[in-house]
């Protein structure tokens, strides 16, 4: 606090330092304390706080949609900030983004929109005028080359900025492996196709009867259905469902498994894929959304068509039976993951916030 008893020079320096601090309001889902899932925006917000010239507010951290909406409304309208950053997804989250953006623009704030969600291009259909209003007078960026290309073909300028992650939290380590072990890290929800992974294991077991599957992630509606399929196929002893795992502990699972499966129907970047690659676990993924833009088939990943259980199983068997292929995919994936380290991307964010 500035008081009258302060010498005038000190008061001036205090006011100057206050003006120099750039206060940023991040709008998104900051639910790591309840879900165990540490979002990219939460990571970026926390890293920016390490800069003494940047102060960060985050909204919202409630799992309840209504409470989250009220938090976003209150923070956008009444809190002090110089820049408003909004994560833009499809569905209800898009409505939150529209509201916050409108409030920020009315208040004359700099608005930055980061486009996420592999289904955002589908959500755009029939809403072109709404998107135009949202993008108007805003700085628009995306970690997805797929979304960048899509929206630029619709005459919207989008800056590419890949999602960063902390490389040291996902160290490369392949010295202690569980043989024939398959790993899946996603939420139990239809978009991530957990039942496909179970079917892939069932196929792989015909060639590798010792194969196992570890499934990590929160239940978002399809856990029971997945468990039913596991029982029907007689795989209970071969599958471990661990639920959510703290982000700080995920590297242990990436490092110890033979193969990582990415079975999402949509992909706007693929943070989990980058984390897995950083730890060196060979990856088999559906060729959807951003994946073929960022990764090279047969070089640092093996790809197959969406929900092609047989082809995915073939790719898994190739890795389990060919150590040279496994090593090549592992080392090349790690090299690619290094392109997304926070150290390489942080300057973009610091300049965005401070200029």
Secondary structure, DSSP 8 states (H G I E B T S, - for coil): ---TTS-HHHHHHHHHHHHH-EEEEEES---HHHH----HHHHHHHHHTTSTTEEEEEE---SSHHHHHHHHHHHHHHS--SEEEEEE-STHHHHHHHHHHHHHHHTT-EEEEEE--TTHHHHHTT-HHHHHHHHTTSEEEES-HHHHHHHHTTT---EE----B-GGGS----SS--TTEEEEES-BSGGG-HHHHHHHHHHHTTT-TT-EEEEES-BSS-HHHHHHHHHHTT-GGGEEEEE---GGGHHHHHHH-SEEEE--S--SS-HHHHHHHHHT-EEEEE--TTHHHH--BTTTBEEE-TT-HHHHHHHHHHHHH-HHHHHHHHHHHHHHHGGGBHHHHHHHHHHHHH-
